[in-house]
Amino acid sequence: MRDMTRDELQDRLPELLHGRLSAAEAAELERAVSADPELMEELALLRSVRAAHRHAPVIDVSRIVGALPAPSVVPAVAVTGSGPVIDELAERRNARRPVISRRFARAAALLVVVGGGTMVSVWERSGTAPTPVVPVVSAAPATVVGSTMQLGFGTSTDELTVEQLRALESDIRSLDGVPSADPESVTDLLPAEGA
Amino acid sequence: MPDLITAGDDAEMDRALIARWNGGDQRAATMLVEKHAPSLARFVGSLGVITAPEEIVQDTFVRAFGSLDSFRGESSLRSWLFTIARRLVLDQRRATRHERNHVAIEDAQNQLVSADDVLDGVVADESEGRVREAVARLSPTQREVFTLRVVEGLSYKEIAVIASTTEGAARVHYHNAMRAVKEFLDA
């Protein structure tokens, strides 16, 4: 064991006081203390501090024990003869699974309903698809067909015929139940026929 | 007697008692409370709690036993109990801030002595009174660290966990407290 510095010796005096050192460490520290009046004085001071604080308020142990919660007794694994081993904890865990699954299913369904409803509501209020969905088009049909603007969920305007686009425009206009705060923002998807 | 028990033995004994309690042995709970209640009460007192420290001690055990099955033994049961007690004291202080439920540093010594006199019927002699006064005059943090280190014999590591600080800071607080106590006693 390496020699401890004086600071280390001083730092370990409380451990010596409480008997928390190994026999070798305690012997080394006691030797050092006996040769150093300052360490001796400090150890004496620590003893007096400990002694002065040895009295604790009287505690009613039975009252505390009476207030404690009952232990959650871990059931022993039941082994009866050559019969099956019954793990009560595992049974309890398995019994809880359907409840957990039902709860999860309910939460997922609620999420779908609320999320879907919110999307539809937003769509209806704006009278258009979400921002990237409604293209602002003033070019010729060929330009529209060639654009890469998305209708949402990965559908491209490239995949729609002119008739389908007209039908979509008509559908969007019919959804406009709430007056638009900015009527000027409504832009034709396609140029007027014959233009 | 406690001097002969190493920290490892102590923790091992606690683990065995916890296992017995988890197995339904109520006597193990009594033994654990008997073992740790006095030091908890002293610690709570060192934090300046004068009014009903036994309530804090009881609440500490109730909370600890309520979650003993989750106690992993990574820290000692004792330092875990001290941590819970400290949080309860802080909560109580926040709740009763206006009632001045804890004492000012300059008043601590007299109240600590008188509280112990009432509770224990022990009359501190003059030298013990001086030592207690020296400790009572420390700052709350110094007093907490110093008491845990000297009176309860905890390591800096354990103190750091309990007091939500670092080992290095705990060491500094201890040495500053030691210097202050010496200066007071030498004056």
Interface residues (C-beta under 8 A of the other chain):
Chain A: D11 P14 E15 L17 H18 G19 R20 E42 L45 L46 S48 V49 R50 A51 A52 H53 R54 H55 A56 P57 V58 I59 D60 V61 S62 R63 I64 V65 A67 L68 P69 P71 S72 V73 V74
Chain B: P2 D3 L4 I5 T6 A7 W21 N22 G23 G24 Q26 A29 T30 V33 E34 A37 P38 S39 A41 R42 G45 S46 P53 E54 V57 Q58 F61 V62 F65 G66 L68 D69 A115 D116 L119 D120 V122 A124 S127 E128 G129 V131 R132 V135 F146 T147 R149 V150 V151 G153 S155 R171 M178 V181 K182 L185
